[in-house]
Amino acid sequence: MKTMKWLIKREFWEHKGMVLWAPAVVAGLIALLTLSGLLLGRDMAFEGGASKISVELGGAARDTTIAMLADVYMAFSVPILLILGFLVFFYCLGALHDDRRDRSLLFWKSLPVSDRMTVLSKVVLALVAIPLVSVLIGIALSLVIAVLLGISMAMHGVNLLGPVLSSPAFYLSPLRLIGLIPVYMLWALPTVGWLLLVSSWARSKVFLWAVGAPLVTAVLVAWANKIFGLGMPQGWFMENVVSRLLLGVAPGNWFLHSRINPQALVQEGAEHVRNADLFGASWSTLGNPVLWVGVAAGVAMIAGAVWLRRWREEG
């Protein structure tokens, strides 16, 4: 366990710019742009003065706005979550290939560390550390923007910050976002396994092998299906194989494979998807057999990456 801890720390130190600073810088820029927009008065589309705003947000409308802001303000973290998919993808793509390319593999093999533990440390960084850091940065960004918006609206005569901060949903929303990390880990496992397998095998052009091989295979399968009349449903291979190999690291991809439309979660009379409903729908995808087939395939590909790392030392 202590060895694994130091391996994960080593991975984090080597990729600190990707894991920590990239999402942090993007979050800082978004917060700065938001603040600039608020200072310039371009953040609100309200017409008229403060008295008109107060009237528009009075009574039931005000209560609805407070409930909505307290429930969905985590949506401000979406840009960071989008970046998360790219970070995990490109980290896994070079995780094992870079060790062979710069010959550092020979150094690490001289240490009393097994190939299995080395590969697993990279899996942990990809599936746990990077998502957790990105989610925490996204939560911090959402909190900052929510407070800035509250202060700005208060300056226009509408005090929503206090009621929003006193709402239980305000504190449950970030916890639910963190609670989606296990769901993300399971759905991302096939992509992580595939990218590590290619990273441990390809001598060069890792990206072309990782992306091109599934796409070319999909074209050949579609051609064979059409020529020989195999009767395979149109797009089945793209959806259940290519998509799982390449898009699994994109947060929310489970809705694509589970046939769950987030808009269908909007309750009658509501104006947005409730955070709790989105959270429950995400966890319900764990009952989908497609998920567990992908998990088994991901574990098998990670095992293949361990075997390849053990026997392939050349760059």
Disulfide bonds with the S-S distance in Angstrom:
none
